[in-house]
Amino acid sequence: MLVTKLLPIIKRYDEISTLLADSQIISDIKQLTTLSKEQSEIEEITQNAKEYIKTLDTIAEIKEMMLVDKELGDLAKEELKILEDKKEELEETIKFLLIPKDPNDKKNIYLELRAGTGGDEAGIFVGDLFKAYCRYADLKNWKVEIISSSENNVGGYKEIIALIKGDGAYSKLKFEGGTHRVQRVPATESQGRIHTSAITVALMPEVDDVEVIINPNDLRIEVFRAGGHGGQCVNTTDSAVRITHIPTGITVSIQDEKSQHKNKDKAMKILRSRIYEAQLEAQQNQNAEARKNQVGSGDRSERIRTYNFPQNRLTDHRINLTLYSLEEIILSGNLDAIIDPLIANAQSQAMGSE
């Protein structure tokens, strides 16, 4: 019964309120901050829970009165109808609030795009989709920092890694991981033929040292001379860094900075996030129900979306959503048109599994 789930939450909220009035707690900044944060996280559901229980009690009282006093009639029935509607609305709100929160939702996110099949055209689309994500970040007032990039010969990218900083970045973009297929006439195509290409997108929450502890003895660190574009000094010093985490085999190479120290620092941050993501995926694989309720696993081999430019059509295959406003979405960066339905679907599935 829903009430049995709510009573412990209300009890805990009231307990915290009492603790926060304690002079010893007030003088302990760390404990005060922890308790205030916990109370804030359950405040909304507590308020709805109290209102829900109050509504149930009122419904029960009116029904009892109607049994005793038959003359209450239509007025009581009308009041009962209003309360029943309110009860249903509160139930839906509470079910949504009871969905377990993703602990990563408020984190910054690493975004990695890589060209797949399709040669130069795939690389061009890496650049196009990355620009769309950047425009989306602008709309959300997020900051985008390019960590590493490797250009191809026609103005696109073999790969690009960026850190997107902003409140809710992970919660909004976490379903973008997978294979993105594009169908269009490439700029490099002289015969006007439509080509099909694919790129992969991977997303990882930014994590700190405490969340993922790495034993230095588990690392193989190599330095080498950077190649490609980069300007003066890039090809004359061993500034590029490759770090391999031996237990998992995860490798990160960074060469964008002229400083070996800066490249190493960037590589370690990405490595930490990749290890965290691998651990998270392993946990999810152990829980078949949690895996089933995901909107796609984020596996790069899974084709999640098709961008058909000749028909101005964008299709997300996971939720069978098709939009005929592809160019507008890509050019404006208004990705909420596709992201919001994905989030809504995930929430609906989570509510259904409760």
C-alpha positions as CSV (number, residue, x, y, z in Angstrom):
1,M,0.0,0.0,0.0
2,L,1.2,3.5,-0.9
3,V,0.8,4.9,2.6
4,T,3.2,2.2,4.1
5,K,5.9,3.5,1.8
6,L,5.2,7.1,2.8
7,L,5.1,6.9,6.6
8,P,8.9,6.2,7.0
9,I,9.7,9.2,4.7
10,I,7.4,11.5,6.8
11,K,8.9,10.2,10.0
12,R,12.5,10.8,8.7
13,Y,11.6,14.3,7.6
14,D,10.2,15.2,11.0
15,E,13.3,13.6,12.7
16,I,15.6,15.8,10.7
17,S,13.5,18.9,11.5
18,T,14.0,18.1,15.2
19,L,17.7,17.5,14.7
20,L,18.2,20.8,12.9
21,A,16.8,22.6,15.9
22,D,19.4,21.0,18.1
23,S,22.2,23.5,19.2
24,Q,24.9,20.8,18.8
25,I,23.9,20.1,15.2
26,I,23.7,23.8,14.4
27,S,27.3,24.2,15.6
28,D,28.5,21.3,13.4
29,I,28.6,22.7,9.9
30,K,29.3,19.4,8.2
31,Q,26.5,17.5,9.9
32,L,24.2,20.5,9.5
33,T,24.9,20.6,5.7
34,T,24.4,16.8,5.4
35,L,21.0,16.9,7.2
36,S,19.8,20.0,5.4
37,K,20.6,18.4,2.1
38,E,18.8,15.1,3.0
39,Q,15.7,17.1,4.2
40,S,15.7,19.1,1.0
41,E,15.8,15.9,-1.1
42,I,12.6,14.5,0.6
43,E,10.8,17.8,1.2
44,E,8.6,17.6,-1.9
45,I,7.5,14.0,-1.4
46,T,6.9,14.6,2.3
47,Q,4.6,17.6,1.6
48,N,2.7,15.5,-1.0
49,A,2.6,12.5,1.3
50,K,1.1,14.5,4.2
51,E,-1.5,16.0,1.8
52,Y,-2.3,12.6,0.4
53,I,-2.9,11.0,3.9
54,K,-5.0,14.0,4.9
55,T,-7.1,13.5,1.8
56,L,-7.6,9.8,2.5
57,D,-8.7,10.7,6.1
58,T,-11.2,13.2,4.8
59,I,-12.6,10.8,2.3
60,A,-13.0,8.2,5.0
61,E,-14.8,10.7,7.3
62,I,-17.2,11.8,4.6
63,K,-18.1,8.2,3.7
64,E,-18.7,7.5,7.4
65,M,-20.9,10.6,7.7
66,M,-22.9,9.5,4.6
67,L,-23.6,6.2,6.3
68,V,-24.9,7.9,9.4
69,D,-26.7,10.8,7.9
70,K,-28.6,9.8,4.7
71,E,-29.7,13.4,4.1
72,L,-26.2,14.7,3.2
73,G,-27.0,13.5,-0.3
74,D,-25.7,15.3,-3.4
75,L,-23.5,17.8,-1.5
76,A,-21.5,15.1,0.1
77,K,-21.2,13.2,-3.2
78,E,-19.9,16.3,-4.9
79,E,-17.3,16.9,-2.2
80,L,-16.3,13.2,-2.4
81,K,-15.8,13.4,-6.2
82,I,-13.5,16.4,-5.8
83,L,-11.5,14.6,-3.1
84,E,-11.2,11.4,-5.2
85,D,-9.9,13.4,-8.1
86,K,-7.4,15.0,-5.8
87,K,-6.4,11.7,-4.4
88,E,-5.6,10.3,-7.9
89,E,-3.5,13.3,-8.8
90,L,-1.5,13.1,-5.6
91,E,-1.0,9.3,-6.2
92,E,0.5,10.0,-9.7
93,T,2.7,12.8,-8.3
94,I,3.9,10.6,-5.4
95,K,4.6,7.6,-7.7
96,F,6.8,9.8,-9.8
97,L,8.6,11.2,-6.8
98,L,9.2,7.7,-5.5
99,I,11.2,6.8,-8.6
100,P,14.8,6.2,-7.4
101,K,16.9,9.2,-8.3
102,D,20.0,8.7,-10.5
103,P,22.9,9.8,-8.3
104,N,24.7,11.1,-11.4
105,D,21.8,13.3,-12.7
106,K,23.3,16.6,-11.4
107,K,26.8,15.9,-12.5
108,N,28.8,17.3,-15.4
109,I,29.2,14.9,-18.3
110,Y,31.9,13.8,-20.7
111,L,30.7,13.6,-24.3
112,E,32.6,11.5,-26.8
113,L,31.8,11.3,-30.5
114,R,33.7,9.1,-32.9
115,A,33.4,8.5,-36.6
116,G,32.3,5.0,-37.6
117,T,31.4,3.6,-41.0
118,G,31.2,6.1,-43.8
119,G,34.7,7.5,-44.1
120,D,35.0,11.3,-44.4
121,E,31.2,11.8,-44.2
122,A,31.0,10.2,-40.8
123,G,33.7,12.6,-39.6
124,I,31.8,15.5,-41.0
125,F,28.6,14.4,-39.1
126,V,30.7,14.1,-35.9
127,G,31.3,17.8,-36.3
128,D,27.7,18.6,-37.2
129,L,26.2,16.7,-34.2
130,F,28.8,18.1,-31.8
131,K,27.8,21.6,-32.9
132,A,24.1,20.7,-32.2
133,Y,25.1,19.6,-28.7
134,C,27.0,22.8,-28.2
135,R,24.0,24.9,-29.3
136,Y,21.9,22.8,-26.9
137,A,24.4,23.6,-24.1
138,D,24.1,27.3,-24.9
139,L,20.3,27.1,-24.6
140,K,20.8,25.5,-21.1
141,N,23.5,28.0,-20.1
142,W,26.0,25.1,-19.8
143,K,29.7,25.4,-20.6
144,V,31.5,23.2,-23.1
145,E,35.2,22.5,-22.9
146,I,36.9,20.5,-25.6
147,I,39.2,18.0,-23.9
148,S,40.6,16.2,-27.0
149,S,40.0,16.2,-30.7
150,S,41.3,14.6,-33.9
151,E,40.4,16.2,-37.2
152,N,40.1,14.5,-40.5
153,N,41.1,16.0,-43.9
154,V,37.7,17.5,-44.9
155,G,36.8,19.6,-41.9
156,G,35.3,16.9,-39.7
157,Y,36.6,14.9,-36.8
158,K,37.8,11.3,-36.3
159,E,36.8,11.9,-32.7
160,I,36.1,14.6,-30.2
161,I,35.8,14.5,-26.5
162,A,34.3,17.4,-24.5
163,L,33.3,18.1,-20.9
164,I,29.9,19.7,-20.6
165,K,29.5,21.6,-17.3
166,G,26.1,22.6,-16.0
167,D,23.3,21.7,-13.7
168,G,21.4,18.7,-15.0
169,A,23.8,18.1,-17.9
170,Y,24.0,14.3,-17.2
171,S,20.2,14.0,-16.6
172,K,19.4,15.5,-19.9
173,L,22.1,13.9,-22.1
174,K,22.5,10.4,-20.6
175,F,20.3,8.7,-23.2
176,E,22.3,10.0,-26.1
177,G,24.8,7.1,-26.0
178,G,24.8,4.6,-28.9
179,T,25.2,4.5,-32.6
180,H,23.8,7.5,-34.6
181,R,23.1,6.8,-38.3
182,V,23.0,9.6,-40.9
183,Q,21.5,9.4,-44.4
184,R,22.3,12.4,-46.7
185,V,24.2,13.5,-49.7
186,P,27.7,14.3,-48.4
187,A,29.4,17.5,-49.2
188,T,32.2,15.4,-50.8
189,E,29.8,13.6,-53.1
190,S,29.9,14.9,-56.7
191,Q,27.2,12.5,-58.1
192,G,24.4,13.6,-55.7
193,R,24.1,10.1,-54.2
194,I,22.7,9.5,-50.7
195,H,25.2,7.9,-48.4
196,T,24.6,6.1,-45.1
197,S,27.2,6.7,-42.4
198,A,27.4,6.1,-38.7
199,I,29.0,7.6,-35.6
200,T,29.1,6.6,-32.0
201,V,28.3,8.7,-29.0
202,A,29.4,7.8,-25.5
203,L,28.5,9.7,-22.3
204,M,30.0,9.5,-18.8
205,P,29.4,11.5,-15.7
206,E,32.4,13.5,-14.4
207,V,33.6,11.8,-11.2
208,D,36.0,12.9,-8.5
209,D,39.0,11.1,-6.8
210,V,36.8,9.9,-3.9
211,E,34.3,8.1,-6.2
212,V,36.9,6.1,-8.1
213,I,40.1,5.3,-6.3
214,I,42.9,4.2,-8.7
215,N,46.0,2.4,-7.5
216,P,49.0,4.0,-9.3
217,N,50.5,0.6,-9.6
218,D,47.6,-0.4,-11.9
219,L,48.6,2.3,-14.4
220,R,50.9,2.1,-17.4
221,I,51.8,5.7,-18.5
222,E,53.5,6.3,-21.8
223,V,54.6,9.6,-23.3
224,F,55.1,10.2,-27.0
225,R,55.4,12.9,-29.6
226,A,52.0,14.4,-30.6
227,G,51.0,14.3,-34.2
228,G,48.5,16.2,-36.4
229,H,47.4,19.8,-36.0
230,G,48.4,21.7,-32.9
231,G,50.7,24.5,-33.8
232,Q,54.2,25.2,-32.6
233,C,56.0,22.8,-30.3
234,V,53.4,20.0,-30.6
235,N,55.6,17.8,-32.7
236,T,58.9,18.6,-31.1
237,T,58.4,17.4,-27.5
238,D,57.1,14.2,-25.9
239,S,54.0,16.0,-24.6
240,A,51.3,13.5,-25.6
241,V,50.2,11.0,-22.9
242,R,48.7,7.6,-23.0
243,I,47.4,6.0,-19.8
244,T,46.3,2.4,-19.6
245,H,44.4,1.0,-16.6
246,I,45.8,-2.5,-16.5
247,P,43.0,-4.4,-14.6
248,T,40.3,-3.2,-17.0
249,G,42.4,-2.5,-20.2
250,I,40.8,1.0,-20.5
251,T,43.2,3.3,-22.3
252,V,43.1,7.1,-22.7
253,S,45.3,9.2,-25.0
254,I,45.5,13.0,-24.8
255,Q,47.7,15.2,-26.9
256,D,45.9,18.5,-27.3
257,E,47.9,20.4,-24.7
258,K,51.6,21.4,-25.2
259,S,52.1,20.5,-21.6
260,Q,52.7,16.9,-20.7
261,H,51.4,17.6,-17.2
262,K,48.1,19.0,-18.5
263,N,47.6,16.1,-20.9
264,K,48.2,13.7,-18.1
265,D,45.7,15.5,-15.9
266,K,43.0,15.4,-18.6
267,A,43.7,11.8,-19.4
268,M,43.4,10.8,-15.7
269,K,40.0,12.6,-15.4
270,I,38.6,10.8,-18.4
271,L,40.1,7.5,-17.3
272,R,38.4,7.8,-13.9
273,S,35.0,8.5,-15.6
274,R,35.4,5.5,-18.0
275,I,36.2,3.2,-15.1
276,Y,33.2,4.5,-13.1
277,E,31.0,4.0,-16.2
278,A,32.3,0.4,-16.6
279,Q,31.6,-0.3,-12.9
280,L,28.1,1.2,-13.3
281,E,27.4,-0.9,-16.4
282,A,28.6,-4.1,-14.6
283,Q,26.2,-3.3,-11.7
284,Q,23.3,-2.8,-14.1
285,N,24.0,-6.0,-15.9
286,Q,23.6,-7.9,-12.6
287,N,20.1,-6.5,-12.3
288,A,18.1,-7.7,-15.2
289,E,15.0,-5.6,-14.3
290,A,17.0,-2.4,-14.1
291,R,18.6,-3.2,-17.4
292,K,15.2,-3.8,-19.0
293,N,13.9,-0.5,-17.8
294,Q,16.7,1.5,-19.4
295,V,16.0,3.4,-22.6
296,G,18.8,1.8,-24.4
297,S,22.0,0.7,-22.7
298,G,24.2,3.3,-24.1
299,D,26.1,0.5,-25.9
300,R,27.9,2.0,-28.9
301,S,26.9,-1.0,-31.0
302,E,23.2,-0.2,-30.5
303,R,21.7,1.9,-33.3
304,I,19.6,4.4,-31.4
305,R,18.8,7.1,-33.9
306,T,18.6,7.8,-37.7
307,Y,19.0,11.3,-39.2
308,N,17.5,11.2,-42.7
309,F,18.2,14.7,-44.2
310,P,16.5,14.2,-47.7
311,Q,13.2,13.5,-45.8
312,N,14.0,16.0,-43.0
313,R,13.2,13.0,-40.7
314,L,14.7,12.2,-37.3
315,T,13.8,8.8,-35.8
316,D,14.7,7.5,-32.3
317,H,14.3,3.7,-32.6
318,R,14.1,3.0,-28.9
319,I,10.8,4.7,-28.4
320,N,9.6,4.7,-32.0
321,L,9.5,8.5,-32.2
322,T,9.7,10.2,-35.6
323,L,10.0,13.9,-36.1
324,Y,9.9,15.7,-39.4
325,S,11.9,18.7,-38.3
326,L,15.4,17.3,-38.4
327,E,17.2,20.4,-39.9
328,E,15.6,22.7,-37.4
329,I,16.5,20.5,-34.5
330,I,20.1,20.2,-35.7
331,L,20.6,23.9,-36.6
332,S,18.9,25.3,-33.6
333,G,20.2,22.8,-31.1
334,N,16.6,22.4,-29.7
335,L,17.3,18.7,-28.7
336,D,14.5,18.8,-26.1
337,A,12.2,17.7,-28.9
338,I,13.8,14.3,-28.8
339,I,15.3,14.3,-25.3
340,D,12.2,15.1,-23.3
341,P,10.2,12.1,-24.8
342,L,13.1,9.8,-23.9
343,I,13.1,11.0,-20.3
344,A,9.3,10.7,-20.1
345,N,9.5,7.2,-21.4
346,A,12.1,6.2,-18.9
347,Q,10.1,7.7,-16.0
348,S,7.0,5.9,-17.2
349,Q,8.8,2.6,-17.3
350,A,10.2,3.2,-13.9
351,M,6.8,4.0,-12.5
352,G,5.3,0.9,-14.1
353,S,7.9,-1.3,-12.4
354,E,7.1,0.1,-8.9
